[in-house]
Amino acid sequence: MMIKSLIGSIIIIICFGASSHADIFSYTDKDGVTHFTNISQGKNYKKIITEPPRTKTERFERIISSKSGKYGLEPEIIKAVITAESNWNPKAVSRKGAIGLMQLMPSTAKEMKISDPYNPEENIEAGTRYLRHLLDRFDEDLDLALAAYNAGPGNVEKAGGIPAFIETRMFVKSVKSFYKDFSLNKVKPIYRLTLDDGTVMFTNTPSPYKQYNLSKF
């Protein structure tokens, strides 16, 4: 990846969080043009951003993005369920026999028509589809859908709300807390714009620059 300024000066205003995926280096050539790249090519390249350690969530980002888009859910709610259910262990098995990242009961895995609940892609596919089904069933009420995910939809309907099971109430509370955390740390898109003096700028806070022609980078 190479980002090259088209003029002699460039400003970058980017808040890089834990989801950056490469070290970034810069160097200025003999013409005064500043270059940015994730590949160092010598001593004149200065590291300006260091890639953080790979987090356990990043292994499954592609799958979560794909499945959440397929079923119209925010990726953050899928991450929250996985965190609460298995803490990102694809081989997790509960005392009740729930399996994998999203802790699918064998009956749920069968209902969702997957063959290997230990397979992360199949597990997230089934868990996301099941959560989508529950949201539809409970009129998009997230609390009730999460309660049904844990205790079963029959118990939720029988109780007329979240059942009085301590485990279920704690599960709903935990997932919503993780959901909030993931939402707050969501990576914002980067925009490119050119200021009146010709300076190229990259920013993830586009609001102050609405008068300029913004394009996603």
C-alpha positions as CSV (number, residue, x, y, z in Angstrom):
1,M,0.0,0.0,0.0
2,M,1.4,3.4,-0.9
3,I,-0.2,6.8,-0.3
4,K,1.5,9.6,-2.2
5,S,0.8,13.3,-1.9
6,L,0.2,15.1,-5.1
7,I,1.8,18.3,-3.9
8,G,4.7,19.1,-1.6
9,S,2.7,19.2,1.6
10,I,0.2,16.8,3.1
11,I,-1.7,16.7,6.4
12,I,-3.0,13.5,7.9
13,I,-5.5,13.6,10.7
14,I,-6.4,10.0,11.6
15,C,-7.1,8.4,14.9
16,F,-5.7,4.9,14.5
17,G,-7.2,2.5,16.9
18,A,-6.7,-1.1,17.7
19,S,-8.0,-2.2,14.3
20,S,-5.1,-0.8,12.2
21,H,-3.6,-3.6,10.1
22,A,0.0,-2.5,9.2
23,D,3.0,-0.5,10.3
24,I,3.0,2.8,8.4
25,F,6.3,4.5,7.2
26,S,6.9,7.9,5.7
27,Y,9.7,9.5,3.8
28,T,10.2,12.7,1.8
29,D,11.8,12.5,-1.6
30,K,14.3,14.9,-3.2
31,D,11.3,16.9,-4.6
32,G,9.8,17.4,-1.2
33,V,6.9,15.0,-1.8
34,T,6.0,13.0,1.3
35,H,5.1,9.4,0.7
36,F,3.3,7.0,3.1
37,T,3.7,3.2,2.8
38,N,3.4,0.0,4.8
39,I,6.6,-1.3,3.3
40,S,9.9,0.1,4.6
41,Q,12.6,0.4,1.8
42,G,15.6,1.7,3.7
43,K,16.9,4.0,6.4
44,N,15.2,7.1,5.0
45,Y,11.8,5.5,5.9
46,K,10.5,6.6,9.3
47,K,7.9,4.5,11.1
48,I,5.1,6.8,12.1
49,I,2.5,4.2,13.1
50,T,3.1,0.8,14.7
51,E,0.7,-2.1,14.2
52,P,-0.8,-3.3,17.5
53,P,-0.8,-7.0,18.3
54,R,-3.4,-9.0,16.5
55,T,-6.5,-9.3,18.7
56,K,-8.5,-12.4,19.1
57,T,-11.4,-10.8,17.4
58,E,-9.5,-10.0,14.1
59,R,-9.3,-13.7,13.1
60,F,-13.0,-13.6,12.5
61,E,-13.6,-10.1,11.2
62,R,-14.2,-11.2,7.6
63,I,-16.8,-13.8,8.6
64,I,-18.6,-11.4,11.0
65,S,-18.7,-8.6,8.4
66,S,-20.1,-11.0,5.8
67,K,-22.7,-12.7,8.0
68,S,-23.9,-9.5,9.7
69,G,-24.4,-7.8,6.3
70,K,-26.2,-10.9,5.0
71,Y,-28.7,-10.9,7.9
72,G,-28.9,-7.1,8.5
73,L,-27.3,-7.0,11.9
74,E,-24.5,-4.8,13.2
75,P,-21.2,-6.6,13.5
76,E,-20.8,-5.3,17.0
77,I,-23.8,-7.2,18.3
78,I,-22.3,-10.5,16.8
79,K,-19.0,-9.7,18.5
80,A,-20.8,-9.0,21.8
81,V,-22.6,-12.4,21.7
82,I,-19.4,-14.2,20.8
83,T,-17.6,-12.5,23.7
84,A,-20.3,-13.4,26.2
85,E,-20.8,-16.9,24.9
86,S,-17.3,-18.3,24.3
87,N,-14.8,-15.5,24.7
88,W,-13.7,-16.2,21.1
89,N,-12.8,-19.9,21.6
90,P,-14.1,-21.8,18.5
91,K,-13.7,-25.1,20.4
92,A,-15.6,-24.1,23.5
93,V,-18.3,-26.5,24.8
94,S,-20.6,-25.6,27.6
95,R,-21.8,-27.9,30.4
96,K,-25.2,-28.0,28.6
97,G,-23.5,-29.0,25.3
98,A,-23.5,-25.7,23.5
99,I,-20.7,-25.6,20.9
100,G,-18.3,-23.1,19.4
101,L,-18.0,-19.4,19.1
102,M,-21.7,-18.6,19.4
103,Q,-22.4,-21.6,21.6
104,L,-25.0,-23.3,19.4
105,M,-27.0,-26.2,20.9
106,P,-26.9,-29.2,18.7
107,S,-30.7,-28.8,18.0
108,T,-30.1,-25.2,16.9
109,A,-27.2,-26.2,14.7
110,K,-29.5,-28.8,13.1
111,E,-32.3,-26.3,12.7
112,M,-29.9,-23.8,11.1
113,K,-28.7,-26.6,8.8
114,I,-25.0,-26.6,9.5
115,S,-22.8,-29.7,9.6
116,D,-19.9,-28.6,11.7
117,P,-20.6,-26.2,14.6
118,Y,-16.9,-26.1,15.5
119,N,-16.2,-24.5,12.1
120,P,-16.0,-20.7,12.8
121,E,-17.7,-19.7,9.5
122,E,-20.5,-22.2,9.9
123,N,-21.0,-21.4,13.6
124,I,-21.2,-17.6,13.0
125,E,-23.5,-18.2,10.0
126,A,-25.9,-20.2,12.1
127,G,-25.6,-18.0,15.2
128,T,-26.2,-14.8,13.2
129,R,-29.1,-16.3,11.3
130,Y,-30.7,-17.6,14.5
131,L,-30.4,-14.2,16.2
132,R,-31.9,-12.6,13.1
133,H,-34.8,-15.1,13.4
134,L,-35.3,-14.2,17.1
135,L,-35.3,-10.5,16.4
136,D,-37.9,-11.0,13.7
137,R,-40.0,-13.1,16.1
138,F,-39.8,-10.5,18.9
139,D,-40.4,-7.4,16.8
140,E,-36.7,-6.3,16.9
141,D,-36.6,-6.2,20.7
142,L,-33.0,-6.8,21.4
143,D,-33.4,-7.7,25.0
144,L,-36.1,-10.3,24.3
145,A,-34.1,-11.7,21.3
146,L,-31.0,-12.1,23.5
147,A,-33.0,-13.7,26.3
148,A,-34.5,-16.1,23.8
149,Y,-31.0,-16.9,22.4
150,N,-30.0,-17.9,26.0
151,A,-33.2,-19.4,27.4
152,G,-35.2,-20.3,24.3
153,P,-38.0,-18.4,22.7
154,G,-40.7,-20.5,24.4
155,N,-39.5,-19.4,27.9
156,V,-39.5,-15.8,26.8
157,E,-43.0,-16.0,25.5
158,K,-44.2,-17.9,28.6
159,A,-42.7,-15.2,30.8
160,G,-44.0,-12.4,28.7
161,G,-40.5,-10.8,28.9
162,I,-37.1,-11.8,30.1
163,P,-37.4,-14.9,32.2
164,A,-36.4,-14.7,35.8
165,F,-33.4,-17.0,35.2
166,I,-30.3,-15.5,36.7
167,E,-28.1,-16.8,33.9
168,T,-30.4,-15.3,31.3
169,R,-30.6,-11.9,32.9
170,M,-26.8,-11.9,33.3
171,F,-26.4,-12.9,29.7
172,V,-28.6,-10.1,28.4
173,K,-26.7,-7.6,30.6
174,S,-23.3,-8.8,29.6
175,V,-24.0,-8.9,25.8
176,K,-25.4,-5.3,25.9
177,S,-22.4,-4.1,27.9
178,F,-20.0,-5.7,25.3
179,Y,-22.1,-4.3,22.5
180,K,-21.7,-0.9,23.9
181,D,-18.0,-1.3,24.2
182,F,-17.6,-2.6,20.6
183,S,-19.8,0.2,19.3
184,L,-17.7,2.9,21.0
185,N,-14.5,1.4,19.5
186,K,-16.0,1.0,16.0
187,V,-13.4,2.2,13.4
188,K,-14.6,5.3,11.6
189,P,-14.3,5.6,7.8
190,I,-11.4,7.8,6.4
191,Y,-12.2,10.6,4.1
192,R,-10.0,12.5,1.6
193,L,-10.4,16.1,0.7
194,T,-8.4,19.0,-0.8
195,L,-8.3,22.3,1.0
196,D,-8.4,25.7,-0.8
197,D,-4.6,26.0,-0.8
198,G,-4.2,22.6,-2.5
199,T,-3.3,20.7,0.6
200,V,-4.5,17.1,0.6
201,M,-6.0,16.0,3.9
202,F,-7.2,12.6,5.3
203,T,-9.5,12.6,8.3
204,N,-12.0,10.5,10.1
205,T,-13.9,13.5,11.5
206,P,-15.5,15.0,8.3
207,S,-18.0,17.3,10.0
208,P,-15.8,20.4,10.0
209,Y,-15.1,20.0,6.3
210,K,-18.6,19.6,4.8
211,Q,-18.0,22.5,2.4
212,Y,-15.3,20.5,0.7
213,N,-15.7,17.6,-1.7
214,L,-15.3,14.6,0.6
215,S,-14.6,11.1,-0.7
216,K,-14.0,7.9,1.2
217,F,-10.4,6.8,1.2
